[in-house]
């Protein structure tokens, strides 16, 4: 899977990505979990590792009785589907 940011995705794209994950990791399940607490957002840095990127830090809480084993959380992958107002997104990233 790509690490690219894909703008203006449709539900078929999300379905396809979820399907790719399910097909590649047939011993796994997908979990839908909401963000917890406050989102921390950062404007693009002028220099350094995150130069030119907005950053969003968040937490997702999974109940402890839902996960078996101590190291279970080191073996996972995730992607985020976000809602952004069209007026805030560059025109060339919106499908016509």
Secondary structure, 3 states (H helix, E strand, C coil): CCCCCCCCCCHHHHHHHHHHHHHHCCCCCCCCCCEEEEEEEECCECCCCCECCCEEEEEECCCHHHCCCCCHHHCCCCCCCCCCCHHHCCHHHCCC
